[in-house]
């Protein structure tokens, strides 16, 4: 993992043999002849013509994440939300049906409920811990299923092998948002996933500097097995003059070729070369960072579980979690630094807790070197219905924690300060001081 994180995708092939991939700050690329440029547009040759469709720096990032995830190809895009949108559009839009986990990030739920619904995409939400409900959600129109490898914010794990087996029995590919796990902790393709998406903004970057997203084809999905379901891929495309599924015969990804040609280019969801270089730098230390972060998060979760101000800690290492057995089986390297707690006293206690913290920063990002907290019910999940928030484990007293790289005891001391503040707003505490 660490070796590929440093070396994959870059061979020092440039004139100066740079150790790190250079930033190709160019919007366009001069060609040697009229015929060579025409060949690029006719998709008869590989290369770069205009950076909206591809850039040498972003290509290194694509090759590196492909190696880390064990896939056959990848696309780097402008954000994690863009990655999810493009993956879903390429498989299900227009008019398809999606089976979605009830434990998805709020922005993904909103995307399905609103924007993709405008494109005629319908969604059935199912609890991924209930295999019967998951099975029942599929229909003949289902074109994709989407889950998170580690759910945000409650850190729920899932039996991806079982979920993908059900989906594949219906000839449906599975998209896994693996932002919280990253390939340092988990490779969804090894457990049946067809497509992996990342908000590279988070752990892959690791330093809160850059917005980026990635889409990886694991090589399991082949539309030629059900050509009538995937006519956009298996028949000749009028606009581009090619059959995208032909890419599979050459070892490539027809799905990604279609997604790049149509959605990345048309929507302009392009990742700048400078951003790609920032993500590449972050990936070099990904393995080291996730080891410490996962260890410290587990330790903090245990301490918080013993705190009287905390009603519940949502971390898969703790007793009573139905997914606890998956930690040893599927996540032996750790479960990242993101988990949540429910405080007695609801939003008043959550606000007091957050406002009292000095080392932990109040921010809606996660996966940073800095430890971060937020109140999902009023931020990341604020636009969901009460039922949707309940399904993904978000209450008025829920606080999401994203453990960073600071010293463990410093983090605990600051959390203790927050717990003291949360206790002070509880009715019994107010009664004593009255």
PyMOL commands that set and color helices and strands:
alter all, ss='L'
color gray80, all
select helices_A, chain A and resi 2-7+34-41+56-69+80-92+106-118+131-136+160-169+182-185+188-191+223-226+231-234+244-250+254-267+273-283+286-305+324-330+346-356+376-378+386-391+408-424+427-433
alter helices_A, ss='H'
color red, helices_A
select strands_A, chain A and resi 73-77+97-101+122-126+142-148+174-177+195-199+213-217+310-314+338-343+361-362+372-374+398-402
alter strands_A, ss='S'
color yellow, strands_A
deselect
rebuild
show_as cartoon
